């Protein structure tokens, strides 16, 4: 009965957001204003419900032991349920409006079905200032660095910058949705929920690998209409690497706040970037080997920098935490 209630609410929230797409309010950054704003607003009643529920119900921060088959079943079910809403959302509206329903599904699964406090799955705002700084550093390493490197390299070659401006309106409009809806739902599902549960029955390395693989496959939907196999392969591969890096980070810092912020900044800044059409024309005329190098080398450098940064910062935070416990 509880599972049925969770499913009803999940599909009801998805239906409300889908219907709001029919209200002709306009678009910003190719996203419908009404469903994008509604996706953020609908998180408020969920937050209020959770606060009220925790006052009246005792939730455990310890995840009970379960068999591998049970854990894999629930992970598969959440992934399939998410795709059931995600695929029509992308195909019909060319936008991922499954995010807020997915957050409802994750939170209700953890709280109502598992009877766990959400902090057991990384949903916490403890040490929020430090976590936000860490998330900003993570964003710079994994997302901003390749943009800077590719522009510097192109400027050295051609005396031009690929980026000609920045659309502040698109960035500010997208930031709440990309952070609170996209960031929380995807980091919450793949790192918080999946990796946490998988690590209870597999080695941490295998848990990171499995959730990263599912995270990569999660992005195939953008390339099925029309079918674009090369684009799909690249997108899945890129997001698979992001899943590995984010999973490695979450292994060392079991707090989703930095990853949510980095995820939100990555997507929002992309919407704000304005590329110079003249520079892009020059880029298209360069030899293919140069184009590939300008695209791939900065990304590889950023991946290495992110892995090194993650290792350094998590070691530092571990030392700080130990010092705090010893002095208390």
HUFENPE-V319722 format. One record per pair of residues at least 12 apart in sequence whose ideal C-beta (glycine too) atoms are under 6 Angstrom apart, sorted by the first residue. I is the first residue (numbers start at 0). J is the second residue. If there is no record, write none. Layout:
i:I j:J
i:I j:J
This chain:
i:1 j:111
i:5 j:107
i:8 j:103
i:9 j:100
i:9 j:103
i:9 j:104
i:12 j:100
i:12 j:103
i:13 j:84
i:13 j:100
i:16 j:34
i:16 j:37
i:16 j:38
i:16 j:96
i:19 j:33
i:19 j:34
i:19 j:37
i:20 j:34
i:20 j:92
i:27 j:172
i:28 j:169
i:28 j:173
i:28 j:270
i:30 j:94
i:34 j:96
i:35 j:176
i:38 j:99
i:38 j:176
i:38 j:180
i:39 j:175
i:39 j:176
i:39 j:179
i:41 j:99
i:42 j:179
i:45 j:103
i:58 j:115
i:58 j:116
i:59 j:115
i:60 j:116
i:60 j:119
i:62 j:115
i:62 j:119
i:67 j:200
i:70 j:196
i:70 j:200
i:74 j:193
i:81 j:101
i:84 j:97
i:84 j:100
i:85 j:97
i:86 j:220
i:89 j:220
i:90 j:224
i:98 j:180
i:98 j:181
i:98 j:184
i:99 j:180
i:101 j:184
i:102 j:183
i:102 j:184
i:105 j:187
i:105 j:188
i:105 j:192
i:120 j:191
i:120 j:192
i:120 j:195
i:121 j:191
i:121 j:253
i:121 j:254
i:121 j:255
i:123 j:254
i:130 j:254
i:130 j:256
i:130 j:257
i:131 j:260
i:133 j:257
i:134 j:257
i:134 j:260
i:134 j:261
i:137 j:257
i:137 j:261
i:138 j:261
i:138 j:264
i:140 j:304
i:140 j:305
i:140 j:308
i:141 j:301
i:141 j:305
i:142 j:265
i:144 j:301
i:144 j:304
i:145 j:297
i:145 j:298
i:145 j:301
i:148 j:297
i:149 j:293
i:149 j:297
i:150 j:162
i:152 j:293
i:157 j:281
i:159 j:278
i:161 j:274
i:161 j:278
i:162 j:272
i:162 j:274
i:163 j:273
i:163 j:275
i:164 j:273
i:165 j:271
i:166 j:271
i:166 j:273
i:169 j:270
i:169 j:271
i:170 j:267
i:170 j:271
i:173 j:267
i:173 j:270
i:174 j:267
i:177 j:263
i:177 j:266
i:177 j:267
i:178 j:263
i:181 j:266
i:182 j:259
i:182 j:262
i:182 j:263
i:183 j:259
i:186 j:255
i:186 j:258
i:186 j:259
i:186 j:262
i:189 j:210
i:189 j:214
i:190 j:245
i:190 j:246
i:190 j:249
i:191 j:255
i:193 j:210
i:194 j:206
i:194 j:210
i:194 j:246
i:197 j:209
i:203 j:250
i:207 j:246
i:210 j:246
i:211 j:239
i:211 j:242
i:211 j:243
i:211 j:246
i:214 j:238
i:214 j:242
i:215 j:235
i:215 j:238
i:215 j:239
i:218 j:234
i:218 j:235
i:218 j:238
i:219 j:231
i:244 j:305
i:245 j:258
i:247 j:309
i:248 j:309
i:251 j:313
i:252 j:313
